[in-house]
Amino acid sequence: MRKTLSLPFAALALSAACVATAATTAPHLASRDGRTALIVDGAPFTMLGVQVNNSSNYPAALDKVWPAALDVHANTVEIPVAWEQVEPVEGRFDFGYVDTLLAQARQHGQHLVLLWFGTWKNTGPAYAPEWVKFDNKRFPRMVDKQGKTIYCLTPFGDETLKADRKAFVALMTHLRQIDAARHTVLMVQVENEVGTYGTVRDFGAKAQALFEQAVPAAVLQRQKSPVALAAAGSWREVYGDYADEYFHAWAIASYIEEVAKAGRAVYDLPMYVNNAQRNSAAPLAPWKDDFASGGPTYDVIGIYKAAAPHIDIAAPDIYNPESVQFDATLAKFQRPDNPLLVPEMSHAPGYGRYVYQVLGSGSLGIAPFGIDYTTYTNFPLGTKLTGKPIVEPFAATYAVFGSMQRLWSRWAFEGRTHGVAEPDDRKDRTIAMGAWTATVSFREWQFGEKSWPSHPAEFPPGTEQPNGGVAIAQIADDEFVIVGQHARVRIASTAAQGNGAMFARVEEGHFEPSGKWVMERNWNGDQTDWGLNFTAQPVILKVRMGRY
């Protein structure tokens, strides 16, 4: 396993020496001061991603993938590699699809995140080969509390683990052979939305025997009990009513660890697990058949860290549009020991505004799901539309961030970035930035104040639903790079210096690939008297504040 690095950012500059080194260094994670960056070719990289539909993972479907990725201005495509696909007959591996995928990704200027659909996909074995999923004697399923065999393969199946691990190692070995010098693949997701619906854990004989044993010391160190019980002992003695879920999380994480550890031994890429969430905004409570027990939900991240050290990130899949849920999810998954990554979220129009919040929060990346030009739609979780309309909520925002992607990645790694999305109640949001505070308001006309008696009562067109967002990078004490849409930004001084503050300069422009700023015009007068007003079309502003 590659250890997470701790480096001053200056050491990451792309000097000539770094470029030579980068050519042989695989993508990896680096950390500093509780923040983490994905390092690609020697510098921080932010994944402006899309995830394709589940069945778009075949060569014949790829011509529906690349146009959508390009139209949305993505730099990374997340796409499945199914166990059944690469090992349809036991011991015979076919990586023709993988070879085609990587070749076409390079042709279209895209990086990849591979999603390993092995023993579990959305908790079930649908993507395991037929020789696995229908041989329940060799590859046993879980047993519920009543002793009934259920749909989910048990994490205590020794033969299942052996076979999954062998296939995953074969995939990682092949990736090393064809991509170690090219760095097309940035990360690998190990399994998919693991856990179990309908039963809290496996109650088979092997599982029950382990459940009654003492909680491993590594788990005790990383996962405290929500209730004050025994400091050590059996799962029930330590975790009480949470014991079944926590044990199941440990069992699944331990299985995933064996797969990930073996894969990284042959090709050491960053690896993560994703999850179908429990309610992030509700008070913590024991499992009541209300989420996939055993998955890497926010309350068991510590167990996954203890049981699966070769997994770098527990990442949330977000399909709840409520802003309070979104806020709570980001807060609970972004931890010093768990970098923020949103590898899957709805592609419904209302989620476009969350790109600003996620990237402003320093995420390693973001990816709306279902972005390809097949005719499938996962409505009501996502949009009911197909074709080019699916990319419209994200394309302009991705284009702006993509134009300064390496810069933004560096600023995020340095802890300089902030982001907000318009909440469901449409209220203002504030951002503290040292000696400055930004207030972001929504549903504003570009001119004037809502408080004016003669101000229009109607709202600007296109703001019928919450869709505003702002991201800010503080690049110096008094200087900021700001991007946004459907929002007004005011910046006020919090320092006790002088009588007041005002804009010194507000430049609209763009960054060249070299990182050089190019001013296109300077905002003043009407364009700044009422704050900085962003419309539906995002722009980049470089703002310098002054005091008098």
N, C-alpha and C positions, 0 to 999 in steps of 0.2 A: 504493500500500500504506500503510495506517495504521501509523505507527511505534508500537512498544510504548512506553507512557508510563512515566515514573518520577516518582511523586508521593507526598508525604506523605499518610497516610490521612485526615488532617483535611480535606484538599482534596476528599475524596470524600463528605463528609457530605451528607445530603439536606436542605440548607437550602432555603428557598423559591427562591432563585436557582438552585440546582442542579436542582431539579425542572423549572424552565423550560428549562434547558439540556438536561436529559436527554431531554426530549420530542423533540428534534431530533438527538440523538447516537445513532448506531447502536451495538449491542453491540460491545465491543472488549476487548482485553487491556491490562492495566496491570501494570507490574513495579516491584519495589522490593527491594533487598537479595537478589537472586537468587530471589525469589518472584514468582509471577504470579497475578493474579486476572482473572476474567471480569467485566467491568463491564456491568451491565444497568440502564438507567434511573438511572445515576448512582452505583451502589453495587455492591460485590462480590456475585456470585451463584454458587451452587453448583447444578449440574444434578443433581437426583435423577431420573435418567432411566430410560426403558425403550426398548429397540429392538424393533420389531415384526418378525414374520416377513417374509421377502423379498417374498412375493406379497400382502402386505396393503396394498399401495400403490395401491389403486383405491377410488373413492368407495363402491362397494357393500360393500367390506370394512371401512370405517371404523367401522361400528357395532359391530364386534368389537374395535376398538382402544380406544376411549374408556372403556368400562366397566372394562377391565383396568387402564388407566392410573390411573383414579380409585381403584380398589380397592387398588392398591399405593401410593397417595398420591404419585405422581410429579408433578413439575412440568415435565417435558420429555419429549417423545416424539421418538425418532430414527426416521426413516422414509424409504424410498427415493423418489427421483425418477429414473425410468429414461429414458435417451436415447430408446429405442424408443417410449416412452410419449408424449413431448412433441414428437417429430419423426418420426412413422411414415412420412411422405413427405418427401423432402428439400426443405427450404425452407419447409415448412408447419408452423408451430408451434401446438400446442394446449396451453394451460395451464389447461384447465378443471379437471383434477384438482387442480392446485396451488391454484387459487382455492377449491375446495371444502375442501381440506385446511386451509388457513389459516382459513377462516371457521369450520369446526367446531372447530379447535384453540382459537380464541378463545372460542367458546361454552362449551367445557369447561375453560377456565382453564389451558390448556397452552401452553408454549413448544415450539418445534420445532428440531430439527437435521435438515437435509436431507442425504441421502446420495446423491451424484451417481454413479449407476451408468452410466458412459459407455463408454469404450474397454475398461475392465477392471472386471470384478466377479469376485472370487475368481480372479484372474489371467486369466479368459477373457472372450470378447466376447459372452456370452449376452444382455446387456441393450442392446447396440448395435442399431440398426434393421436390418431385413433387408437394406436397400439398402447397408448397410455390411458386414455380416458375410459376405455371399455374393458380394461383388465383390472377390476377392482380388488382381486386377490393380491396381485403384485403391487398395484398402485392404489392403496386403500383410501376410501373416503372417510370423512368425519362421521361421528355418531353423536346424535343429540342426547339430551338428558333422559329421554324415554327409550334410548337404545336403538333408535331408528337411523339407518344410514341416510345421509343427506347429500346434497349436490356437490359439496366442496371437498376437494382433496385434502387429506389431513397433513399438517406440517410435520407429523411424526412418521411419515412413510419413508423409510430408508432407501428403498429402491426408487421412489419418485425423486428424492433429492439427488441420488446418484445420477439418474438419467438427465434431469434438468441441468445439473452442474456440468455434466459432460457436454451437453449441447451448447451451453453458454460458453464454456471454455473453447469449444471449436469455433464459435462465432468470434470471440475476442482474438483468438489466434489468427483467424483469417483477416480481421480488421488490422491487426498489427502488420501483417504481410503486405496489405494493399494500401494502407493509409498512414502508417507511422511517419512517413516523410511528407505527407500532404496535409494532415490535420483537418480533413473534411468533417470527421465525426468529433464533436466536442464533448459529449456526455452520453451516458447510457442510463436509461431507466430500467431498474431490475424488478420484474413482475409489474403488475398494474392494479391499482386500487384493491389491495389485498384486504382480507378480513372475512367476515361471515355475516350474512343476513339471516335472521330468523332463529339463530341459536348463538349463545354467547361464547361458546368454545367447544372444543372436542371433548366428549365424555367417554371416549374409548378407553380400554384398559391401560394402554401405555400412557395416554394423556393423564388419566386419573391418578396413576401412580406418581407421576412427576408433579402434579398439582399438589399432592399431599406432602411433598418434600419441601425442604427449606428454600426460600427465595435466594437466588445467587447473590453473592456479595456485591458484584458489579452493578446489579439492578438496585440493590438497597442504597448504594452510593449515589446513583443518578436519579432515582425515582422515589420521591417522598410520598407517603400516604396522604390522601386528602383528609383523612380522619386520624386522630391520635390513637394508635393501637400499639401493638408490640413492635419493638425496634428490629427484631429478627424472628424467624420462625417460618411456618408454612405460609403459602400465599393468602389463605383466609385469615390467619393470625395477624399478618402484617397489613393487609389491604382491605379486610372486611368485605363490604358489599361490592367493592371494586375489584376483588380478587380474580373473578372469572375473566373479565375483560383484560386485566393486566397480564394474567398468565397467558392468555391467547395472543396478546401482542408480543410477549417474550418468545413464544413458540414460533410464530411466523417470522419475527425479526431474526431469530437464530437460524432458521432455514435460509432466509434471504442472505444472511451473512456468509453462509457456506458457499452459496452461488457467487456472490460478489467477490469474496476473497479469492476464490479460484480464478475468476475472470481477470481480476486485477493482477494476479501473479503472472499472467502472460502478456497483458497489455493494460497499463495502469492509466485508465481514464477516470475522470470524476463520475461518480454514480449516485443516483438518488432514488427515493421511493415517493410515489404520489399517493393521494388518498381521497376517498369520498368522505367528506367531512361530517362531523357532528356539529351541532349548533354552537358556533363560536361565541355568540352573544348571550346565551342563556347561562344561568348558574350551573356549575359543574354538578353532575348527578350520576349515579351508577347507570349502566346500560339498561335500557328498558325497551329493547327491540326497535330503537329509534335511529340507529346508524350501524355501519358495518363494524361489529366488534372485532378487535384485533388489528385493525388497520392503524397506520401512523397518524392518528388524530392528535390534536394539539396536546391533549392531556397525557399521552404516553410517549412523547418525544424522548423523554429521558430513558425509557425502556429501550427504544430503538437505538439510542446512542450507546447504551450499555451492551446490548446484544449484537449489534451490527456495526462495529466500528469501521468497516470498509464501505459503509454507506455514508456519504457526505451530508446529504440533505433529506429531511422529511418535508415534502412540498405539498401545498394545498391545491386541490382542484376546486375552482370556485364557480358555483352555479346558483347561488342565492343573490338576487339583484339588490337586496336591501343594503343601503349604505352602512347602517350600523353593523350588519354582518360582515361586510367587506372590511371595515375598519378593524373590527375585532379579530378577524382572521389574520390580517397582516401583523397586527400587534402580537398575536400569540405564536406565530410561526417564525417571526424574526427575532432570533436570540443570539447571544454571543457564540453559542455552540451550534447554531443552525442558521446558515445564511438564508436570506429570503430568495425564493424562486417561485414564480407562478407559472408552472409548465402547462396548465390547462385551465381555461375559463370559457364561459359562454361567449358565443359570437353574436348574441343579440345586440341591437344597436345601443342600448343603454350602457353596455360595458366599455364602449370606446373611451368614455371619460376616465375610466380607471387606469388607463395606460399612464397618464400623468402621475397619478398617486403611486402606482407600483414602481415606475422608474425613478420617480423623485425620492422614493424610500430606499433606494440603493439596491434594488433587486438585481440579481444576476441575469434575469430575463423574464419574458412574459410571452404567452402564446394562447390566443383564442383558438378554440377547437372547431373542427369542421370546415377549415378553409381549404377547399378545393372546388373544382368546377364539375363535380359529379352532381347528380340530382337528389342526393340524400339530404334531409334536414332533420335535426333532432329537436324540432319544436315539440313541446313548449320550453325545453331547457335552453334552446337557442332560437335563432330567427326562423321564421317559416319561409324565408326567401331562399332562392338558389341563384347561381350565376354571379355576375359582377356585383350586384347589390350587397352580397355578404361581406365584401372587403371595404365598403365605403365608410363604416364607422371607425376604421383603423388606418386607412391608407395615408391620409394627409399627415396624421400624427407620426406614423412610422417614418414617413419621408423626412420630416423635420428632425426627428431624433437620429435617423440614419445618417443624415448629413454631418452630424457631429458625434457619431457613436463612440469613437475612441476617446474623444475629449470628455464626453459625459461619463463614460466608464471610469476614467481616471478621477474625475471630480467625485463620483460616487464612492470610489475606494478611499478617497481622502476625507469623506464625511461631509462634503460641501453641498449635497443636494437635498431638496425637499419637494414634496408633491402633495396636492390635494385634488379631490374630485368633488363635484357638486353633490351635496347630500340630498336625500329625499325631501327634507323639510325646506330646502332651498336657502338655508341660512348661511351667513358669512362664515368663512374659515380663516384662521390666522396662522401665520408661520413665524416663529421666533428665529432670528438670524443674527445673534450677537447683539450689536448695538442698533439693530434695525428690526422692525416688525412689518411683515406684509399682511395686509388684509385683502382677502379675495371675496368678491361679491358676484352675484349671478343675476341673470335676467335684467341686465342693465342695457339701456341705449348707450351709444357711444358718446352722446353729448348730454350734459346736465345731470341733475340729481333727482332721485325719486321723491325727495321731500318737497320739491317745488310744487306750489299749488296748481300751476299750469302744466305740469309734466304729464305726458301721455299716460292714461290709465292702462292701456294695453301693453303687452310685453313684446319684445322683439321677436320677429318670426324665427322659427326653428328652435325655440326654447320651451315648447309645450311640455316636454319631458326633461328631467335632469340630464344634461349632457355637457356641462362645463368642466374644465379641468385646467390646472396650472402646475408647472414644474419649474423650480428655480434652482440654479447653481450659484452659490456665492463664491466667486472666483477671486475676490480680494475683500478687504475689510468693508469697502464702500462700493463694490462693483458686483454686478449680477448678470447672469444670462437667464432670460425668462422666455418660456414658451407656453402657449395656452390656447384655449378655444372657449368661446361663449363665456367670458369672464372678464371682470375688471379687477386690476391690481393696484392697490395704493401701498406705498412704502413710507413708514414714519420712523423717525429717530426715537430711540429709547435712551439715548445718552444725554446727560446733563451738560451739553456743550452748546453755547450760543443761544440764539432766540428761536431758531427753527431750522427746517431742512427743506430741500427742494431738489428736483432733478437737475443734475449738472449736464447730463447728456443722455439721450435715449436714441440709440442707433438701431435701425432695422437693417438686417443684412444676412450674411451667411458665412459659414466656415468652409474654406477650401480643404481638399483632402490632406494637405500638409498641416492643417490646424490654424492657418492664418485667417484672421477675421477680415471680411470684406464688407464695408459699410455701403448700403444702397441708398439710404436717406436718413436724415435726423428728424425725429419726432419733436414737435414743439407746439405751442399755442393750443388750438383746439384738440390736438392729438394727445396732449398731456394734462390739460387743465382739469380733466375729470378722471384722473388716473390713467392707467394703461389699459385700453379696452381691446380685448381680443375677440374677433368674430369667429365665424364657423371655419375660416381658413387659417390654420396656425401659421404664425411667423416667429422668427427668432429676434428677440430684442437684447441688445447689450446695454445695460443701464449703469450709469455711475451717479451716485448720490453725493450731495454736498450740503454743508451746514453754513448758516449765517448768524 
